[in-house]
Amino acid sequence: MTTQATPFPDPPAELTRPDLVGRFGMCASTHWLASTTAQSVLERGGNAFDAAVAGAFVLHVAEPHLNGPGGDVTALLATAGDPAPQVLVGQGPAPAAATVEHYRAEGLDLVPGAGSLAAAVPGAVDAWLTLLRDHGTWELADVLEPAIGYAEDGVPIGPRVAAAIAGVLDLFTDHWPSSAALWLPGGELPAVGAVLPMPAWARTLRRLLDAGTGEGREARIDAVLAEWRSGFVATEVERFVQGEHRHSSGTDHAGVLTAADMAGWRATYEPATTLDFHGVTVAKTGAWGQGPVLLQALAILEGFAPEEVDPSTEAGAHRVLEALKLALADRDAWYGDPDPAGDEPPVPLDRLLSTEYAAERRALIGDEASHEIRPGTVDGREPYLPPLVATGGPGAAGAAAGAGEPTVSVAGRTRGDTCHIDVVDRWGNLVSATPSGGWLQSSPTIPELGFCLGTRLQMTWLDEASPSALRPGRRPRTTLTPTLLLRDGVPFSALGTPGGDQQDQWQLSYLLRTIVGGWTPQQAIDAPTLHTTSMAGSFWPREWTPGGAVVEDRLGEDVIRGLEARGHVVTRAGDWALGRLSAVTRDPETGLLGAAANPRGAQGYAVGR
């Protein structure tokens, strides 16, 4: 589906799994239970949105160290009747009492990475139910049936779930007893393969379904949404967070999230932000997310010849890393949730994505690696420069277990992360969604509800000058960044990956290899990848590595040594450590559907026919 006159040479000769091809439906995600659940919905007549919601609720149970009901989700979608890409905004805002003044009065310089002070209004459940109401066809009870069954019966935990629990053992036993009660049965660490049910969450789902009365499917879903926003869930959330508990700062605090905050927020839709690249329209979130980073990097790299941006070559990898540094510097200088009152200068996204600005930024890429943070000056406005703490600097040694997004380490090894799911159906509906937050290690479990809150507010700064400062009612600048691709206005692919700050970075190499290089989705997913750490980290304690580049060893000794000779501070992550993409495709001309999934970690799965 992605052909190019000058393809990159040497795609992987042997694939870890095939590029799936069919006509009925395709699902790909970060866990096989979610993929197969979603496919089972398609097989029984559901559409892509029914399937995605069913798979997403299974992800809450199958990957509890990666996402949860108290977290958030961002999705890109296009319907068979309307190909215009839309963003489903499941990113809740900061609570009304979440002010810079309050957090500084608590003795904090950064929003903690773990604990309920970092909790935004939970957005995931609200968003998924909104998507099902507006674009699905199934009853909510049928969609939730697989997740309720897994929550009641339990899912055998994998090595990464067990490792995540082991990593926060002392935190749970010493400070978070409600989490210990759920994740340390009998007071012992669960072994790999142990079956851990989530009975309280199953009861919560059943209680929500009991509230779903009314005439018509949409009305019943609305009744459940009302119970989530204003009923027993919101009441119990407020009651629980009023108690002090340990945060990643090493100090105890109460949260500020209230039932009124939950009652006052709704998941919404908005048009996608787009950029045309080599004949393909790439659709992302607005600048309240990091999605435009990918668009800026593509705009910078489009000015080079195709053979000059091959990530498998030394020069191409260098240009990819340098373009990403420039785009990420602009992210931290300019991105943030727009001021609804219009009293603050808007995010200058039109300028940041313009051809002229891309040319200015491209001219900054030389032969040597930059070790600087270099945001651009826009329309005479000076960029914001975030406070930078070098990796291993002050605050790093005291980082509490479970702090920050449980994402990849500097070396790329996964302690946990985020989830992703893509679905395409035979009618032409596509959805790409990245759920995250509410990880089992993010804040104490609310025992009556069976889940914990997210920590997305750690992505805000306690500095009013920042475009992503902590502000009541405003969304934190999330890293969740799914992607939709269109050609001639017709959607043909949905894709994404977990990975925090790496999400758009790993997608960049994938898009270069498929759009420019002519590789298949599975070839691009299997190929070795890389990313930079030479930017302000989005997660507590907000570190950076000047000139840092993390690479998979399979990139090759010559390429890696060449990058080092150019001044990149290279960390070798191992052969299969970076990038956890999945993708689904649809050829508008033939109707053929496709899917591909990540082999790293032996958990991602694509299925379809």
For each residue, the residues with C-beta under 8 A, 3 or more apart:
1: 492 493 585 587 594
2: 280 514 515 518 519
3: 7 518
4: 7 278 306 515 516 517 518
5:
6: 306 307
7: 3 4 516 517 518 519
8: 11 306 307 310 312 512 513 516 517 518 519
9: 310
10: 312
11: 8 513 517 519 520 523 524 527
12: 15 523 526 527
13:
14:
15: 12 18 19 522 523 526
16: 522 526 599
17: 522 596 597 599 606
18: 15 522
19: 15 520 521 522 523 594 595 596
20: 26 594 595 596 606 607 608
21: 592 593 594
22: 25 26 592 593 594 608 609
23: 426 591 592 593 609
24: 42 426 593 608 609
25: 22 39 42 43 48 51 423 424 425 426 593 608 609
26: 20 22 422 423 424 584 585 593 594 595 606 607 608
27: 34 35 36 38 39 42 51 55 421 422 423 584 595 606 607 608
28: 35 421 422 582 583 584 595 596 597 604 605 606 607
29: 32 34 35 38 55 59 419 420 421 422 582 597 604 605
30: 34 59 63 66 419 420 421 498 580 582 598 603 604
31: 34 35 58 59 62 63 419 603 604 605
32: 29 35 36 603 604 605 607
33: 36 37 58 62 150 155
34: 27 29 30 31 37 38 55 56 58 59 62 63 419 421
35: 27 28 29 31 32 38 39 55 421 597 605 606 607
36: 27 32 33 39 40 605 607
37: 33 34 40 41 51 54 55 58 146 147
38: 27 29 34 35 41 42 51 52 54 55 421 423
39: 25 27 35 36 42 43 51 607 608
40: 36 37 43 44 54 146
41: 37 38 44 46 50 51 54 55 138 143
42: 24 25 27 38 39 45 46 47 48 51 423 425
43: 25 39 40
44: 40 41
45: 42 137
46: 41 42 50 51 54 136 137 138 143
47: 42 50 51 135 136 137 425 427 429
48: 25 42 51 52 423 424 425 427 429 430 431
49: 52 53 77 131 132 135 136 137 423 429 431
50: 41 46 47 53 54 132 136 137 138 143
51: 25 27 37 38 39 41 42 46 47 48 54 55 423 425
52: 38 48 49 55 56 75 131 421 423 431 433
53: 49 50 56 57 128 129 131 132 136 143
54: 37 38 40 41 46 50 51 57 58 138 143 144 146 147
55: 27 29 34 35 37 38 41 51 52 58 59 421 423
56: 34 52 53 59 60 73 124 128 419 421 433 435
57: 53 54 60 61 128 143 144 146 147 205
58: 31 33 34 37 54 55 61 62 146 147 150
59: 29 30 31 34 55 56 62 63 66 67 419 421 435
60: 56 57 63 64 67 68 69 147 201 435 451
61: 57 58 64 147 150 151 155 198 201
62: 31 33 34 58 59 150 155
63: 30 31 34 59 60 66 67 161 419
64: 60 61 67 68 161 198 439 440
65: 160 161 164 165 406 416 439 440 441
66: 30 59 63 406 416 417 418 419 436 439 498
67: 59 60 63 64 71 124 418 419 435 436 437 438 439
68: 60 64 71 124 437 438 439 440 442 451 452 454
69: 60 122 124 125 201 204 438 449 451
70: 119 122 124 237 437 438 442 443 446 451 452 453 454
71: 67 68 122 123 124 435 436 437 438 439 442 454 456
72: 90 91 92 120 122 123 124 127 435 436 437 438 454 456 478 480
73: 56 88 90 91 123 124 127 128 433 434 435 436 480
74: 87 88 89 90 91 285 289 433 434 478 480 481 482
75: 52 87 88 90 127 131 431 432 433 434 482
76: 85 86 87 88 272 283 284 285 431 432 433 482 483 484 494
77: 49 85 86 88 131 135 429 430 431 432 484
78: 82 83 84 85 86 429 430 484 486 491
79: 82 83 135 428 429
80: 427 428 429
81:
82: 78 79
83: 78 79 486 489 490 491
84: 78 271 272
85: 76 77 78 271 272 274 283 484 486 491
86: 76 77 78 269 270 271 272
87: 74 75 76 269 270 271 272 285 286
88: 73 74 75 76 77 127 130 131 267 269 433
89: 74 123 127 267 268 269 270 475
90: 72 73 74 75 123 124 126 127 128 267 435
91: 72 73 74 120 123 288 289 456 475 476 478 480
92: 72 120 121 122 123 126 265 456 475
93: 120 121 265 337 472 473 474 475 476
94: 98 120 121 457 460 470 471 472 473 474 475 476
95: 98 119 120 121 256 257 258 261 472
96: 256 258 260 261 472 473
97: 102 256 258 472
98: 94 95 102 103 117 256 457 470 472
99: 102 103 470 471 472
100: 103 104 462 463 464 469 470
101: 104 105
102: 97 98 99 105 106 256
103: 98 99 100 106 108 111 117 462 470
104: 100 101 107 108 109 462
105: 101 102
106: 102 103 117 251 253
107: 104 249 251
108: 103 104 111 112 117 249 462
109: 104 462
110: 249 458 461 462 540 541 542
111: 103 108 117 118 457 458 459 460 462 470 540
112: 108 115 117 118 247 248 249 253 403 455 458 540
113: 118 248 399 400 402 403 404 405 455 458 539 540 541
114: 118 171 247 248 400 402 403 404 441 442 443 455 540
115: 112 118 245 246 247 248 249 253 255 443 455
116: 119 241 245 253 254 255 256 257 443 444 453
117: 98 103 106 108 111 112 247 253 254 255 256 457
118: 111 112 113 114 115 247 442 443 454 455 456 457 458 540
119: 70 95 116 122 241 255 257 443 453 454 455 456 457
120: 72 91 92 93 94 95 123 454 456 457 475 476
121: 92 93 94 95 257 261 262 265
122: 69 70 71 72 92 119 125 126 237 262 438 453 454
123: 71 72 73 89 90 91 92 120 126 127 265 267
124: 56 67 68 69 70 71 72 73 90 127 128 435 437 438
125: 69 122 128 129 228
126: 90 92 122 123 129 130 225 228 229 265 266 267
127: 72 73 75 88 89 90 123 124 130 131 267
128: 53 56 57 73 90 124 125 131 132
129: 53 125 126 132 133 140 221 224 225 228
130: 88 126 127 133 134 225 266 267
131: 49 52 53 75 77 88 127 128 134 135 136 267 431
132: 49 50 53 128 129 135 136 138 140 143 221
133: 129 130 136 217 218 221 222 225
134: 130 131
135: 47 49 77 79 131 132 429
136: 46 47 49 50 53 131 132 133 143
137: 45 46 47 49 50
138: 41 46 50 54 132 142 143
139: 142 143 217 220
140: 129 132 143 144 209 212 217 220 221 224
141: 144 145 209 212
142: 138 139 145
143: 41 46 50 53 54 57 132 136 138 139 140
144: 54 57 140 141 147 148 205 209
145: 141 142 148 149
146: 37 40 54 57 58 149 150
147: 37 54 57 58 60 61 144 150 151 205
148: 144 145 151 152 202 205 206
149: 145 146 152 153
150: 33 58 61 62 146 147 153 154 155
151: 61 147 148 154 197 198 199 201 202 205 450
152: 148 149 197 199 202
153: 149 150 195 197
154: 150 151 195 196 197 198
155: 33 61 62 150 195 196
156: 193 194 195
157: 161 162 190 192 193 194 195 196
158: 161 162 192 603
159: 162 163 192
160: 65 163 164 414 415 416 601 603
161: 63 64 65 157 158 164 165
162: 157 158 159 165 166 189 190 191 192 194
163: 159 160 166 167 415
164: 65 160 161 167 168 406 415 416 439 440 441
165: 65 161 162 168 169 172 183 184 189 190 440 441
166: 162 163 169 189
167: 163 164 401 402 415 441
168: 164 165 171 172 176 179 401 402 440 441
169: 165 166 172 173 184 189
170: 173 174 401
171: 114 168 174 175 176 179 246 400 401 402 441
172: 165 168 169 175 176 177 179 180 183 184
173: 169 170 177 180 184 187
174: 170 171 246
175: 171 172 245 246
176: 168 171 172 179 180 245 246 444 445
177: 172 173 180 181 444
178: 181 182 444 445 446 447
179: 168 171 172 176 182 183 440 444 445 452
180: 172 173 176 177 183 184 187
181: 177 178 184 445 447
182: 178 179 196 198 200 440 445 447 450
183: 165 172 179 180 190 196 440 445
184: 165 169 172 173 180 181 187 188 189 190
185: 188 190 194 196
186:
187: 173 180 184
188: 184 185
189: 162 165 166 169 184
190: 157 162 165 183 184 185 194 196
191: 162 194
192: 157 158 159 162
193: 156 157
194: 156 157 162 185 190 191
195: 153 154 155 156 157
196: 154 155 157 182 183 185 190
197: 151 152 153 154 202
198: 61 64 151 154 182 201 202 450
199: 151 152 202 203 450
200: 182 203 204 447 448 449 450
201: 60 61 69 151 198 204 205 449 450 451
202: 148 151 152 197 198 199 205 206 450
203: 199 200 206 207 450
204: 69 200 201 207 208 233 449 450 451
205: 57 144 147 148 151 201 202 208 209
206: 148 202 203 209 210
207: 203 204 210 211 227 232
208: 204 205 211 212 224 227 228 233
209: 140 141 144 205 206 212 224
210: 206 207
211: 207 208 223 224 226 227 231
212: 140 141 208 209 220 221 223 224 227
213: 220 223
214: 219 220 222 223
215: 219
216: 219 220
217: 133 139 140 220 221
218: 133 221 222
219: 214 215 216 222 223
220: 139 140 212 213 214 216 217 223 224
221: 129 132 133 140 212 217 218 224 225
222: 133 214 218 219 225 226
223: 211 212 213 214 219 220 226 227
224: 129 140 208 209 211 212 220 221 227 228
225: 126 129 130 133 221 222 228 229
226: 211 222 223 229 230 231
227: 207 208 211 212 223 224 230 231 232 233
228: 125 126 129 208 224 225 231 233 234 262
229: 126 225 226 233 234 262 263 265 266
230: 226 227 234 259 262 263
231: 211 226 227 228 234 235
232: 207 227 235 236
233: 204 208 227 228 229 236 237 262 449
234: 228 229 230 231 237 238 259 262 263
235: 231 232 238 239 259
236: 232 233 239 240 446 448 449
237: 70 122 233 234 240 241 257 259 262 446 449 453
238: 234 235 241 242 257 258 259
239: 235 236 242
240: 236 237 243 444 446 448
241: 116 119 237 238 254 255 256 257 453
242: 238 239 254 255
243: 240 254
244: 252 253 254
245: 115 116 175 176 252 253 254 443 444
246: 115 171 174 175 176 250 251 252 400
247: 112 114 115 117 118 250 251 252 253 400
248: 112 113 114 115 399 400 402 403 404 540
249: 107 108 110 112 115 253 400
250: 246 247 398 400
251: 106 107 246 247
252: 244 245 246 247
253: 106 112 115 116 117 244 245 247 249
254: 116 117 241 242 243 244 245
255: 115 116 117 119 241 242 443 453
256: 95 96 97 98 102 116 117 241
257: 95 116 119 121 237 238 241 261 262 453
258: 95 96 97 238 261 262
259: 230 234 235 237 238 262 263
260: 96 263 264
261: 95 96 121 257 258 264 265
262: 121 122 228 229 230 233 234 237 257 258 259 265
263: 229 230 234 259 260
264: 260 261
265: 92 93 121 123 126 229 261 262
266: 126 130 229
267: 88 89 90 123 126 127 130 131
268: 89
269: 86 87 88 89
270: 86 87 89 286
271: 84 85 86 87
272: 76 84 85 86 87 283 284 285 484
273: 283 284 285 286 287 291 292 295 349 353
274: 85 281 282 283 284 295 486
275: 281 282 284 295 298 299 353
276: 279 280 281 282
277: 280 281 282 298 299 302 511 515
278: 4 302 515 516
279: 276 487 515
280: 2 276 277 485 486 487 515
281: 274 275 276 277 485 486 487 489
282: 274 275 276 277 294 295 298 483 484 485 511
283: 76 85 272 273 274 483 484 485 486
284: 76 272 273 274 275 289 291 292 294 295 481 483
285: 74 76 87 272 273 288 289 290 291 292 478 480 481
286: 87 270 273 289 291 292 338 347 349
287: 273 291 292 334 335 336 338 347 349 352 477
288: 91 285 335 336 337 338 475 477 478
289: 74 91 284 285 286 292 335 477 478 479 480 481
290: 285 293 331 335 477 478 479 481 501 503 504 538
291: 273 284 285 286 287 294 295 481 483 504
292: 273 284 285 286 287 289 295 296 327 331 335 349 352 353
293: 290 296 297 324 327 328 330 331 481 504
294: 282 284 291 297 298 327 481 483 504 507 508 511
295: 273 274 275 282 284 291 292 298 299 353
296: 292 293 299 300 323 326 327 330 352 353 358 361
297: 293 294 300 301 320 323 324 326 327 504 508
298: 275 277 282 294 295 301 302 508 511
299: 275 277 295 296 302 353 355 357 358
300: 296 297 303 323 326 327 358 361 362 365
301: 297 298 304 309 319 320 323 362 512
302: 277 278 298 299 358
303: 300 358 359 362
304: 301 308 309 319 362
305: 308 309
306: 4 6 8 309 310 516 517
307: 6 8 310 316
308: 304 305 315 316 319
309: 301 304 305 306 316 319 320 512 516
310: 8 9 306 307 313 316 512 517
311: 316 317 320 509 512 513 527 529 530
312: 8 10 316 317 527 528 555 556 559
313: 310 316 317 559
314: 317 318 558 559 562 563 566
315: 308 318 319
316: 307 308 309 310 311 312 313 319 320
317: 311 312 313 314 320 321 530 551 555 559 563
318: 314 315 321 322 367 369 562 563 566 568
319: 301 304 308 309 315 316 322 323 365
320: 297 301 309 311 316 317 323 324 508 509 512 530
321: 317 318 324 325 369 530 531 532 534 549 563 568
322: 318 319 325 326 364 365 369 370
323: 296 297 300 301 319 320 326 327 361 362 365 508
324: 293 297 320 321 327 328 505 508 531 532
325: 321 322 328 329 370 374 532 534 535
326: 296 297 300 322 323 329 330 361 364 365 374 376
327: 292 293 294 296 297 300 323 324 330 331 361
328: 293 324 325 331 332 501 532 534 535
329: 325 326 332 333 373 374 375 376 383 535
330: 293 296 326 327 333 334 335 352 375 376 383
331: 290 292 293 327 328 334 335 477 535
332: 328 329 335 373 375 384 386 468 535 536
333: 329 330 375 376 383 384 385 467
334: 287 330 331 347 348 352 375 378 383 384 467
335: 287 288 289 290 292 330 331 332 347 467 468 477
336: 287 288 347 466 467 468 469 474 477
337: 93 288 468 471 474 475 476 477
338: 286 287 288 344 346 347
339: 342 343 344 346 474
340: 473
341: 344
342: 339 346
343: 339
344: 338 339 341
345: 348 381
346: 338 339 342 349
347: 286 287 334 335 336 338 352 467
348: 334 345 351 352 378 379 381
349: 273 286 287 292 346 352 353
350: 353 354
351: 348 354 357 378 379
352: 287 292 296 330 334 347 348 349 357 376 378
353: 273 275 292 295 296 299 349 350 357 358
354: 350 351 357 358
355: 299 358 359
356: 359 360
357: 299 351 352 353 354 360 361 376 378
358: 296 299 300 302 303 353 354 355 361 362
359: 303 355 356 362 363
360: 356 357 363 364 376
361: 296 300 323 326 327 357 358 364 365 376
362: 300 301 303 304 323 358 359 365
363: 359 360
364: 322 326 360 361 370 374
365: 300 319 322 323 326 361 362
366: 370
367: 318 566
368: 566 567
369: 318 321 322 547 549 563 566 567 568 569
370: 322 325 364 366 374 534 547
371: 534 546 547 567 569
372: 546
373: 329 332 385 388 534 535 536 544
374: 325 326 329 364 370
375: 329 330 332 333 334 383 384 385
376: 326 329 330 333 352 357 360 361 383
377: 380 381 382 383
378: 334 348 351 352 357 381 383
379: 348 351
380: 377
381: 345 348 377 378
382: 377
383: 329 330 333 334 375 376 377 378
384: 332 333 334 375 465 466 467
385: 333 373 375 388
386: 332 461 463 466 536 542
387: 461 463 542
388: 373 385 536 542 544
389: 393 394 395 396 541 542 543 544
390: 393 543 544 545 546
391: 396 410 533 543 544 545 548
392: 396 397 543
393: 389 390 396 543
394: 389
395: 389 398 399 541 543
396: 389 391 392 393 399 541 543
397: 392
398: 250 395
399: 113 248 395 396 403 404 540 541
400: 113 114 171 246 247 248 249 250 403
401: 167 168 170 171 441
402: 113 114 167 168 171 248 406 441 442
403: 112 113 114 248 399 400 540 541
404: 113 114 248 399 407 455 458 539 540 541
405: 113 417 418 436 439 455 458 479 500 538 539
406: 65 66 164 402 415 416 417 439 441 442
407: 404 414 415 416 417 418 498 499 500 501 502 539
408: 411 412 413 414 415 417 499 500 502 577 578
409: 412 413 414 415
410: 391 533 545 548 550 571
411: 408 550 571 572 573 574 577
412: 408 409 550 552 571 573 574 577 578
413: 408 409 573 574 577
414: 160 407 408 409 417 577 601
415: 160 163 164 167 406 407 408 409
416: 65 66 160 164 406 407 439 441
417: 66 405 406 407 408 414 436 498 499 500 580
418: 66 67 405 407 434 435 436 480 498 499 500 503
419: 29 30 31 34 56 59 63 66 67 434 435 436 498
420: 29 30 432 433 434 435 482 496 497 498 580 581 582
421: 27 28 29 30 34 35 38 52 55 56 59 431 432 433 435 582
422: 26 27 28 29 430 431 432 433 482 494 495 496 582 583 584 595
423: 25 26 27 38 42 48 49 51 52 55 429 430 431 494 584
424: 25 26 48 428 429 430 494 584 585 586 593 595
425: 25 42 47 48 51 428 429
426: 23 24 25 591 593
427: 47 48 80
428: 79 80 424 425 491 586 588
429: 47 48 49 77 78 79 80 135 423 424 425
430: 48 77 78 422 423 424 484 491 493 494 584 586
431: 48 49 52 75 76 77 131 421 422 423 494
432: 75 76 77 420 421 422 482 483 484 494 495 496 584
433: 52 56 73 74 75 76 88 420 421 422 482 496
434: 73 74 75 418 419 420 480 481 482 496 497 498 503
435: 56 59 60 67 71 72 73 90 124 418 419 420 421 480
436: 66 67 71 72 73 405 417 418 419 439 454 480 498
437: 67 68 70 71 72 124 442 454 455 456
438: 67 68 69 70 71 72 122 124 442 451 452 453 454
439: 64 65 66 67 68 71 164 405 406 416 436 442 452 454 455
440: 64 65 68 164 165 168 179 182 183 445 452
441: 65 114 164 165 167 168 171 401 402 406 416
442: 68 70 71 114 118 402 406 437 438 439 452 453 454 455
443: 70 114 115 116 118 119 245 255 452 453 454 455
444: 116 176 177 178 179 240 245 452
445: 176 178 179 181 182 183 440 450 451 452
446: 70 178 236 237 240 449 450 451 452 453
447: 178 181 182 200 450
448: 200 236 240
449: 69 200 201 204 233 236 237 446
450: 151 182 198 199 200 201 202 203 204 445 446 447
451: 60 68 69 70 201 204 438 445 446
452: 68 70 179 438 439 440 442 443 444 445 446
453: 70 116 119 122 237 241 255 257 438 442 443 446
454: 68 70 71 72 118 119 120 122 436 437 438 439 442 443
455: 112 113 114 115 118 119 404 405 437 439 442 443 458
456: 71 72 91 92 118 119 120 437 459 476 478
457: 94 98 111 117 118 119 120 460 470 476
458: 110 111 112 113 118 404 405 455 476 539 540
459: 111 456 468 476 477 478 479 538 539
460: 94 111 457 466 468 469 470 471 476 477
461: 110 386 387 466 468 469 470
462: 100 103 104 108 109 110 111 469 470
463: 100 386 387 466 469
464: 100 469
465: 384 469
466: 336 384 386 460 461 463 469
467: 333 334 335 336 347 384 477
468: 332 335 336 337 459 460 461 476 477
469: 100 336 460 461 462 463 464 465 466
470: 94 98 99 100 103 111 457 460 461 462 476
471: 94 99 337 460 474
472: 93 94 95 96 97 98 99
473: 93 94 96 340
474: 93 94 336 337 339 471
475: 89 91 92 93 94 120 288 337 478
476: 91 93 94 120 337 456 457 458 459 460 468 470
477: 287 288 289 290 331 335 336 337 459 460 467 468 538
478: 72 74 91 285 288 289 290 456 459 475 481
479: 289 290 405 459 500 501 503 538
480: 72 73 74 91 285 289 418 434 435 436 503
481: 74 284 285 289 290 291 293 294 434 478 496 503 504 507
482: 74 75 76 420 422 432 433 434 494 495 496
483: 76 282 283 284 291 294 432 494 495 496 507 511
484: 76 77 78 85 272 282 283 430 432 491 493 494
485: 280 281 282 283 491 492 493 494 495
486: 78 83 85 274 280 281 283 489 490 491 492
487: 279 280 281 490 492 588
488:
489: 83 281 486
490: 83 486 487 588
491: 78 83 85 428 430 484 485 486 494 586
492: 1 485 486 487 585 586 587 588
493: 1 430 484 485 521 583 584 585 586
494: 76 422 423 424 430 431 432 482 483 484 485 491 583 584
495: 422 432 482 483 485 507 510 521 581 582 583 584
496: 420 422 432 433 434 481 482 483 503 507 581 582
497: 420 434 502 503 506 507 579 580 581 582 598
498: 30 66 407 417 418 419 420 434 436 503 580
499: 407 408 417 418 502 503 505 506 579 580
500: 405 407 408 417 418 479 503 538 539
501: 290 328 407 479 505 531 533 535 537 538 539
502: 407 408 497 499 505 506 531 578 579
503: 290 418 434 479 480 481 496 497 498 499 500 506 507
504: 290 291 293 294 297 481 507 508
505: 324 499 501 502 508 509 530 531 532
506: 497 499 502 503 509 510 529 531 578 579 580 581
507: 294 481 483 495 496 497 503 504 510 511 581
508: 294 297 298 320 323 324 504 505 511 512
509: 311 320 505 506 512 513 524 527 529 530 579
510: 495 506 507 513 514 521 524 525 529 579 581 583
511: 277 282 294 298 483 507 508 514 515 516
512: 8 301 309 310 311 320 508 509 515 516 517
513: 8 11 311 509 510 516 517 519 523 524 527
514: 2 510 511 517 518 519 520 521 524
515: 2 4 277 278 279 280 511 512
516: 4 7 8 278 306 309 511 512 513
517: 4 7 8 11 306 310 512 513 514 524
518: 2 3 4 7 8 514
519: 2 7 8 11 513 514 523 524 527
520: 11 19 514 523 524 596
521: 19 493 495 510 514 524 525 583 585 594 595 596
522: 15 16 17 18 19 525 526 596
523: 11 12 15 19 513 519 520 526 527
524: 11 509 510 513 514 517 519 520 521 527 581
525: 510 521 522 579 581 582 583 596 597 598 599
526: 12 15 16 522 523 599
527: 11 12 311 312 509 513 519 523 524
528: 312 551 552 553 554 555 556 575 578
529: 311 506 509 510 551 552 578 579
530: 311 317 320 321 505 509 549 550 551 552 555 578
531: 321 324 501 502 505 506 549 550 578
532: 321 324 325 328 505 535 548 549 550
533: 391 410 501 537 544 545 548 549 550 571
534: 321 325 328 370 371 373 544 545 546 547 548 549
535: 325 328 329 331 332 373 501 532 544
536: 332 373 386 388 542 544
537: 501 533 541 542 543 544
538: 290 405 459 477 479 500 501 542
539: 113 404 405 407 458 459 500 501 542
540: 110 111 112 113 114 118 248 399 403 404 458
541: 110 113 389 395 396 399 403 404 537
542: 110 386 387 388 389 536 537 538 539
543: 389 390 391 392 393 395 396 537
544: 373 388 389 390 391 533 534 535 536 537 548
545: 390 391 410 533 534 548 569
546: 371 372 390 534 569
547: 369 370 371 534 567 568 569
548: 391 410 532 533 534 544 545 568 569 571
549: 321 369 530 531 532 533 534 563 568 569 570 571
550: 410 411 412 530 531 532 533 570 571 573 578
551: 317 528 529 530 555 559 560 563 570 571 572 573 578
552: 412 528 529 530 555 572 573 574 575 576 577 578 579
553: 528 560 572 573 574 575
554: 528 575 576
555: 312 317 528 530 551 552 559 560
556: 312 528 559 560
557: 560 561
558: 314 561 562
559: 312 313 314 317 551 555 556 562 563
560: 551 553 555 556 557 563 564 570 572
561: 557 558 564 565
562: 314 318 558 559 565 566
563: 314 317 318 321 369 549 551 559 560 566 568 570
564: 560 561 567 568 570
565: 561 562
566: 314 318 367 368 369 562 563
567: 368 369 371 547 564
568: 318 321 369 547 548 549 563 564
569: 369 371 545 546 547 548 549
570: 549 550 551 560 563 564
571: 410 411 412 533 548 549 550 551
572: 411 551 552 553 560
573: 411 412 413 550 551 552 553 577 578
574: 411 412 413 552 553 577
575: 528 552 553 554
576: 552 554 599 600
577: 408 411 412 413 414 552 573 574 600
578: 408 412 502 506 528 529 530 531 550 551 552 573 600
579: 497 499 502 506 509 510 525 529 552 598 600
580: 30 417 420 497 498 499 506 598 600 601 604
581: 420 495 496 497 506 507 510 524 525 596 598
582: 28 29 30 420 421 422 495 496 497 525 595 596 597 598 604 606
583: 28 422 493 494 495 510 521 525 595 596 597
584: 26 27 28 422 423 424 430 432 493 494 495 593 594 595 606 608
585: 1 26 424 492 493 521 593 594 595
586: 424 428 430 491 492 493 591 592 593 594
587: 1 492 590 591 592 593 594
588: 428 487 490 492 591
589:
590: 587
591: 23 426 586 587 588
592: 21 22 23 586 587
593: 21 22 23 24 25 26 424 426 584 585 586 587 608
594: 1 19 20 21 22 26 521 584 585 586 587
595: 19 20 26 27 28 422 424 521 582 583 584 585 606 607 608
596: 17 19 20 28 520 521 522 525 581 582 583 606
597: 17 28 29 35 525 582 583 604 605 606
598: 30 497 525 579 580 581 582 601 604
599: 16 17 525 526 576 602 604
600: 576 577 578 579 580 604
601: 160 414 580 598 604
602: 599
603: 30 31 32 158 160
604: 28 29 30 31 32 580 582 597 598 599 600 601
605: 28 29 31 32 35 36 597
606: 17 20 26 27 28 35 582 584 595 596 597
607: 20 26 27 28 32 35 36 39 595
608: 20 22 24 25 26 27 39 584 593 595
609: 22 23 24 25
